[in-house]
Amino acid sequence: MSIELSTAVSILMTTYKKIKALTDKADNIELKTHILEMNEQLLDMKELALELREENINLKNDINKLTDVSERKVVLKNRAYYDENGNGPYCPVCYDNKKQLVLLSHTLGHQNCSTCGFFLN
């Protein structure tokens, strides 16, 4: 993907705030109505982006579960695992305890594991 979903969501939220500010200042009812409709569309896009991000994480986790972990070499770097191709970060708790490569999801500058709840700043 050329743009990360978290960046897209950030752009959408910035645009939402600008639209809200314009709406508050608008005197023309028709203009205000169009701005509110655009605002609703932006919120729908934000929701879709978040759903796609969650689906992407789940699909990557499914792929990793299907891949034989014993054949993949991993390296611990910055408190998370990465494979020989640089893919990751993977949850160190899931790998150390169950030999599962579970991708950490990125949320608001943090990384967390959807399987065990591991949290990394």
N, C-alpha and C positions, 0 to 999 in steps of 0.2 A: 504494500500500500504506500502511495506517495506521501500521504499525510496520516499521522497517527490519529486514532479516534479521539484520544484525550485532547489533542490540539484542536480537532474539529469541534468538539464539545465546548472548549474554551472560546473559540471564535463565535460559536452560536450564542453563548452566554453574553459575550461582549456586544454582539449585534442586538440581542434581546434588550440589553440595558439601554443602548442607544435608541432603539425603537420606542421603548417605554418613555424615555426622556422627550422624544419628539411628540409622542402621543399626549403627554401631559401639557405640552406647550401649544398644541394645535387648536385653532379656533374653528376650523372648517369641519363640520360633522362628517361629510363624505370622506375627507382625508383621514380623519380620526378612525372611521370605520375600516378603511383600507389598511391603515397601519395596524389596527387590532387584528385583522385577518392575517396579515403577514406575521404578526407576533405568534398567533396560534400555529401557523405553519412551521415557524422556527422551533417552537416547543415540540411539535410532532417529530421534526428532524432530530432534535436532541434525544428524544425517547428512542427513536429508531437507531441512532448511533450507539446508544448505551446497550440496546438489545443486541446489535451486531457485535459489539465488543465482547459481551458475555458469551454469545454463541461462538465467536472465534476462540476464546479461551477454552471453552468446553470442547470444541473440536480438536484443538491442539493437545489438550489433556487426553482425549480419547486416542489420538494417534500415538502419543507417548506410551500409553498403557498397552497398546498393541505391539509396540516395538520391544524387542527383547532387550531389556536393560543391561543384561550381563554382557552383551556384545558391544555396547557403547562405552567409550571411555569418557569419564567426566572429571572435571577439575574444580576444586573448591576455590572460588575467587570472590572476595568481598562478601563473605558469609553466605554465598549461594553457589550452586553448581552450574557449570556450563559444559556442553559436550565439545567434542573435538572440532566441530564445525563452527563453534562460537554461538550455538543456539542456547538460549536460556534467558533469564536466570531460572533455575529449577529449585524447588523447595528442598533445603538441606534436611529438614525433619523427615519428610516423606521418603527421601532417598536413603537416609541413614537407617530409618526404622523398617521400611518395607521394600527398599530398592525400586521405588517408583519415581519416575521423572515427571513431576507435576510443575507446570509453568507457573511462576508467580505472576499475578495480575498487577497492573500499575493503576493506582488510584490516588489522585491528589498528591503526587510526589512520594508516595509510599508504595511498597510492594507487599502483597499478602497472598497466602495460599488459600484457595477455595476449598481444599480438601481437609487440611488440618488446622487452619487458622493462623499459621506462622506469619509473623509481621516483621517487616524489615524496613527501617528508615532509609 
